[in-house]
Amino acid sequence: MTKLFSLLLALTLFASTGPTAPAGMTGIQIPDPDESSIDPGSFQCADYLELVEAADGRADVRTVWAHGYYSALRGFDETSAPVSVQSLMDFVDRLTSGCEAAPGKLWIHAIKELESN
């Protein structure tokens, strides 16, 4: 109960002060909710490549999301091969290459096409 109360208090304080970094964590920017969302109907490969080039962590979040989506398409479960660093690197390379070949393609379609390759 105390943990729940503490969480609610922290959320209340955060909501009243706005999206700023906690004390001692300078340099962290909380993105605008519109900027941090992934709209599969409009997010294109060019947008993804731009985030990769920015190297500020936003592409990493989308890459993790993409790998989860890709895994779900393949039927990832407890009998699947474990995820390794090498398999993630291969996934990123394939996704980046696919997007570089067709920057105007919807990103979600690029991910789906990885499944068929």
N, C-alpha and C positions, 0 to 999 in steps of 0.2 A: 504494500500500500504506500509506503514511504517513497519507493522508487517511482511509482506512478505519479504521486503528487509532485515529486521533483521534476519529472519529465513534463508534466503539465505546466508547472511554473516556468520552466525553461522555455517552452513553446510560447507561453504568454509573453514573456519578456522579449523573445525574438520577434514575435508578431508586432509588439508595440514599438520596437526600435528599428524595424526594417532589416533588410538583408545586408548586414555588415559582418565582417570577420570578427570572431571572438578575440578577446584581449590576448596578446602574445602571438597572434597569427596574422601579422601584417603581410600585405601583398596578396592575400587571397581575395579574389573577386567572386561574388555570388552572381552567376549569370541571370539575366532576365529570363523568366519562365518561357517566353516565346522563343528565345535563342537556344535554350537547352532542350527543347522538345525535338523529337524525330517524327516528321510527318511523312509516312511512306508514300503518300501521293504526290509529294513535291520535292523531297530531298533527292538530289541527283548525285551522280558520281563526281561531278565537278565540285560540288559542295563538300563532299567527303575528302577529296584530294586537297582542297583548300585548307581543311582542318588538319590534315596530315602535315602539310607544309608549315602550318602555324606552330606545330609542335608544342602546344600548350595544354595537352591532356584531353581536349574535347574529342579528338579522333579516337583516343584510347577507349573512352566510354562507348562510343558508337561501335567500335570494333568488337568489344566484349558483347554488346547487344547483338551484333551481326553474327558472331560465333554461336551464341545461344539460339538464335533463330535458325541458323544453318543446321545446328545439331538437332533441333526439334524437327526440321524437315526430314532428316535422315532417320528419325526414330531413336534418338539417343536414350538409352536406359541403362540399367545396372549390368547388362551383358555386353555393352559396347566397350570398345577399346578405351583405355584411359586417355585423357587429354594430356598431352605432353607439350613442353615448350616448343619442340620441333614442329609438332602438328599445328600449333597456334601460329608459328612463324610462317609455315607453308600456307595456311589459310590467309594470313595478312598479305603475303606475296601474291597469291592468286587473286584476291579481291582487289588489291591495288592495281595489278596488271590489267584486270578486266575493266576497271574504271578508267585507267589511262587510255585503253583502246577505244572506249566509248564514253567520254565525259558527259554527254547529254542524256545518257541512260538513267532511268530511275535506279537509285542505289539498291532498293529492295529487289529489283529485277536482276541486278548484277549478282546479288547474294543467291537468289533462286537458281541462276544459271550455273553457279558453282556446283550445285547438287547434280546437275546433269552431265558435268564434265568428269 
